[in-house]
Amino acid sequence: MANSVIKVNLATIKQMEAHYVANKTDKIPPGAVFSAKANGCTITAYKSGKVLFQGGTAEAEASRWGTRTQTMKKPALSSSSKTPTEFKPPTNISSLSIIGSDEVGTGDFFGPITVVAAYVKKEQIPLLQELGVKDSKNLKDPQIIAIAKDLINTIPYSLLVLHNEKYNELQQQGMTQGKMKALLHNQAINKLLEKIAPEKPDGLLIDQFVDPLIYFKHLQGKKVVKENIYFSTKAEGVHLAVAAASIIARYSFVKEFERLSEKVGVTIPKGAGAQVDVAAAKIIKKSGSQFLSTITKKHFANTEKAMKLAKK
């Protein structure tokens, strides 16, 4: 189990508290602002500005909010807390022809996980800038949809969707979300490499959600490319290929959400906050808990909270 610590300002802690409001725990350690359990890890924010993430998904969850200041692992795991030098992107990567990969939906109670690998040749970089490709966190859904429709007709990509029923099946078998993501990223990259063959990219860039050595450990026995493969947190700002992959993945996720909303008969909310609990409770009352598990990540704390609300 890994622990990650990041340093943020109090404004960010308030944002985090609002984000994890549905997952907050009653026990708060001395000096802490709040504590929550979400997405397979425990998050504790302190008045000092330090935020501690504990659990199998600690690194991935911490990377959503800032750069970690330290990572501690149990002695059983000897891999370095820092990205090994061979996996760090070269300084000129933004001008190279790169396959980038990213995922969407890991922190959302409703809906699947979508993973995309996208290939952007260096000659296409000005075109993608013209299309408005940038960090998807700075784009609203209507913008993402418009840009994605252009992208899917412009660049080669591979899209994988892990639907809720399969996600829950794998999770109940003991597979961590981190391993699921590693398998999906690897599969998407291999499919894209086959699609563009015999052309070869200058490198591969993965939006880092785990230490590279753990990533490769998850893929033992699988066909894995290790040559010129790089990892970086906030990789959308490192190369437009990752930004493009994120936009297409988000576009697919939004379409899946629309499909689920139509299936349920109401507009379902994204994320894992209090409004999600309320929507889930309504679905339980209307269609039952078994149906809810077919459209959600069942192990999230939202399931139990929605069950309690449904009984009121």
N, C-alpha and C positions, 0 to 999 in steps of 0.2 A: 504493500500500500504506500502510495506517495503522498507527501505533504508539500504543498506549494504556498509560498507567502508572497503577496504583492503589497506595494505601498501606494495608497491613493489618497486623494483629498477628501474632506468631509462631505463635499457635494456629491462625489461619486458614491460614497457610502450610503447617502440618502437614496440615490438612484438604485443602488443594489438592494437596499431594504425594501423599496417599493417593488422591485422586480421579484424578490423572493418572499413577498408578503404571505403568499398562500402556503409557503413551506417553512415558515418560522417555527422554532421550537420554544417550549416554555422555559427551558433551562438556559440561562445566560451567564457565562463565566464572568468573574470580576473584571471590570474594565472594558467589557464588551458593549457594543451598541445593539447588536442583534446576533442571533445564531439561527441557521436554517439548514434543512436537509433537502437537497434537490439533485436530480440527475446523477445519483450514485455517489454523492460526496456531501460532507458537512462543511458549511461555510460559516466562519465566525469573524465578524468585523469588530475591530477594537477602536477606542477613542483616539488612539495614537495614529490612526490612519492605516495600520497594518491589517490585512485580511488573510486569514488562514483557511486554506482549502485542504480537506483531508478525505482520502478515499481513492478508489481506482480511477476516477475521472477528474482528479484534482487539477492536473496540469491543463487539461482541455478547458475546464470551467474557469480556471484562473486566467487563462489567456484571453477570455472574452472581455476582461475588465482592465488588464494592464500587464506589464512585464514583471515576471516573477523576480523576487530579490534572492530567494533561496529555494532549493528543493531538497528535501530529506527523504531518504528511502530506508526501509528496513535492511539490515545487513544482508539478507538473502538476495537482494538485488544490487549488483555491483556496478551497474552501468552509470555513467557520469550524469550528473544533473544538468550539465550544459550540452548543447548540441555539439557533437564531435566535429572537428574542423572540416573533415571531408564531406560533411553534409550541409555545411553553411553555403548559401548562394554566393557565387563570385560577384565582385563589385560591379561588373558590367552586365549582369544578368538581364537588366531591363531592356537591353538592346539586342538580346539573343532570340532565336526561334525556340520557343519553350512550350512544353505540355504542362499546363497547370491543373490542379484538382482541388476541389472544395466540396463541402457538404452543407446541407440546410436541414433543419427540422429536429436536431438532436435534443433541443431544450423545449420542444413543444409537446404538450400532452396529447393533443389531437394530431392526426396526420402522420405520414410516413417520414422516413429519412430519404432525402434525394442526394445523390452524389454524381458529380459531373467532372470529367476530364476534358479539357479543351486545348486545341493546338493553335497557337498563334505564331505565324512566321514573322520574322523581324520586319519584312516588307509591309505587313498588314498593320503594324502598330499605329501609324498615323491614321489609317482608316478607322480603327477601333476607337481611337481618341475622338475622331469626328462623330462617330455614332453615339458618343457619350458614355463609353465604358469606363467605369471607375468603381471604387469600393461600394458594394451593394448596400452597405449600412447607411450610406449617404443618399440612397435612392428610395423613393416610395414605390409601392406595388405597381401603380399605373406606368411609371417610368420604366421599371424593370420589365414589364410585359412588352412595352413598345421596343425597348432595346433588344430584348431577347428574340423577338420575332425577326429582327434584322440579323442578329448573330447566328441563329440556327441555319440561315441561308448563306452565311459568309465564311464560317470556319468549321473544320471538322471537330466533332465532339462525340463523347460517349456518355449516355445518361443511364443511371441505375436507380431504381426506386425500391426501397425496402418497405413493403406495406406492413401495417400494424399487426396483422395476424402472424406473419412470419417473424417479425421483430419479437413479439411476445413469446413465440415458440422458442426462439433462440435464447432469449433472456431467461426463460424458465429452465432451459437446459444448462444454465450456468455461464453462458457467454456474456462477457462484458460489452458495454456499448463501444468501448475503445477497440475491442477486437472486431466487432461488426464493422466499424468504420474503416479499419485497416484493410479488411477483406474487400470491402466495397471500393475503396480507393484503388487498391491493387488491380481489381478486376476491371474497373473503368479504364485505367491506364493501359492495361494489356489489350483491351478491346480497341482502344484508339490507336495504339501502335500498329495493330494488325490492319486497321482501316487506312492508315496513311503510308504503310509499307509500299515500296522499299525506302521511302523518304524517312530520314531519322532526324529527330529534334536535337538541338544543341544540349538540351537537358530537360529534366523533369523537376517541377516545383510543387510540393504539397503544403497546403496550409496546415501548419503543425498543430496537432492535437495531442501528441504524446512524444516522448523521447524517441528518436529514430531507432535506437537499439531495441526498444520495446516494440516498436512498429514491426521491425523485421522478425522479432520473436513471435509475434502474432501470426506471421505468414510462413512459419516453418512448414516445409512440405509443399508449398505453393510455388508457381512460376513467378519469380520476382526479378524486376530490373533493379540492379544496384549501381550501374554505371551512370555517372552524371545525374544522380538523384539528390535533390536538395530539399531541406525543410526550413520553414520560417513561420513564426507567428505573424499575424497581420500580413500574410503573403499577398493579399489583394493589392497592397500598396507597393509590393516588390516587383511584380510583373503583371501586365494586363491579361495574361493567359488565366491567372487565378481569378482575377476580377470577372473575366468573361465566364469562367466555369461557375462562379458563385451566382452570377446573374441568371444563367440558364437553369441552374439548380433551384434557384428561388422561383423562377417562372414555373417550373414543373411543380414545385411545392404549392404555389398559389393555385394552379389548376387542380391539383389533388384536393385542396381545401374547398374549392368551389364544388367539386364532385361530391365530397363528403357532406357539405352543407345541403346540397340538393337531395342527397340520400336521406339525411336526417330530417329535412324539412324546415330547418332554421339556419341562420348564419352562425357558424361556430367560431369562437375567438381563438386567436393564436396565443402562444406563450404557455405559461403555467401558473398564472395568477388567480386571484379570487374570482374574476369573471368567468374563468374556465371552470371552476368548481360549480358555479351556479348553472352554467350551460350543461355540464355533465349531469348534474342532479335532475334537471328537466328531462334529459334524454333517458335517464334511468326510470323516471316515473312513466314516461311515454312508451319506452321500448324494452326496458329491463337492463340489468347489469351485464348480461351475456352479450347483448348487442353492443353496449358501450365498449367492451373489451376488443371488439373487432375494428374499432376506429380510433383507439387510443394506445398509448404506451402504458400498459396496465400497472407496471411496478412503480410509477410515479405516485407521489403522496396525494395527488389530486383524486385518485380513485377512492381512497378511504374518506377523504373530505366530502366528496360528492355523495357517497353512500350515506354519510351522516346527515347531509342536507336533505337528501331525498326522503329520509324518515321523519323529518319535521312536519 
